[in-house]
């Protein structure tokens, strides 16, 4: 089975050829744990969970290593710690914040059916590894010390801008760049910065301070994967400056041409056609959604859009996802055990075309129409769907969508009886009442089905 993936480095879809087919390495940027995860945070987790499943299927679970890091040192974390715990030592306050957010994040993504990564390193556990990289970059003249900061010199790396395909001048004009007297070039980025007495920090050759964000992932990927690995993933918003800067410092540190062979990025997520932001008050937390919808509805709704495309997250799309799953649950059997080795070729083949989940879902629709319910359940399971027992699924229905399925089915039965008795006035009345509630009936040869208008 050939796997093709869109590579941001080349701007083309490429055949994935592992560096070592018995040691495939996937590194994905994880959350910055300053607040509860929102639905935008869930998108890369679900996308790269799907990629992890595909790699496991093709190359074997024992031959794939998946790392998703946690950023637990960050100014946003500091600010929240100051606000919520002003009277305790800052490091203790930060630990209180990050421990709670990490626990909540794990609960959320477990609910969304995501597999655990093989390793989940924290930035604060890898400070010495970061300092080692900084020392080497200073020695090689790729970094310099200025006003108690250590900065990477972007002019020292000839390939800076290759990932974004922009020149230094273009990157300056198209980005928010911190203006600072200690920088030689506006795009030079911080590897280490000083901390005050009330800020978290670690002792270093450059004084008490803390690492820059971009350095963290270079240190953690190096620790587990060495100088060169297969795939680096994350959201499209990380292409610049985060991943561009990661590549620069990693390649200079290791003295090689590539950090990873593939850089893969998922598209943005909007809410009801608008960018998710605090100013608009439309930041949608995963926990809020899980209180309203079954977790599989959230996962399925995400997978219905190709990972590289923007996704518009709407109540209408969630309702549509619920209706499709509800239809599929009606024909699946809870007690059956399936062998993933028997997954139909055409289903996996669709996913191997750059994680084409919409095409894979179209195969599920085909299985349903053909009455091939075993493959429907088997392939649904592969996507992390149709895993809830039917009884548990049905218990969610009334609170999930404000649609009383039992009442609808009862009215359909009454209508069928009216039609048999040639009471067409009553039949039409039931149909019109359902239309008024937003339910359309479809009279087929064998049975009457319904859908939301």
Secondary structure, 3 states (H helix, E strand, C coil): CCCEEEECCCCEEEECCCCCCCCEEEEECCCECCCCCEHHHHHHHHHHHHHHHHHHHHHCHHHEEEEECEECCCHHHHHHHHHHCCCCCHHHHHHHHHHHHHHHHHHHHHHCCCCCCCECCEHHHCHHHHHHHHHHHHHCCCEEEECCEEEECHHHCCCCCCCCCCCHHHHHHCCCCCCCCCCCCCCCEEEEEECCCCCCCECCCCCCEEECHHHHHHHHHHHHHCCCEEEEEEEHHHHHHHHHHHHHHHHHHHCCCCCEEEEEEECCEEECCEECCCCCCCCCEHHHHHHHCCHHHHHHHHHCCCCCCCEEECHHHHHHHHHHHHHHHCCCCCCCCCCHHHCCHHHHHHHCECCCHHHHHHHHHHHHHHCCHHHHHHHHHHCCCCCCCHHHHHHHHHHHHCCCHHHHHHHHHHHHHHHHCCCHHHHHHHHHHHHHCCEEEEECCCCEEEEEC
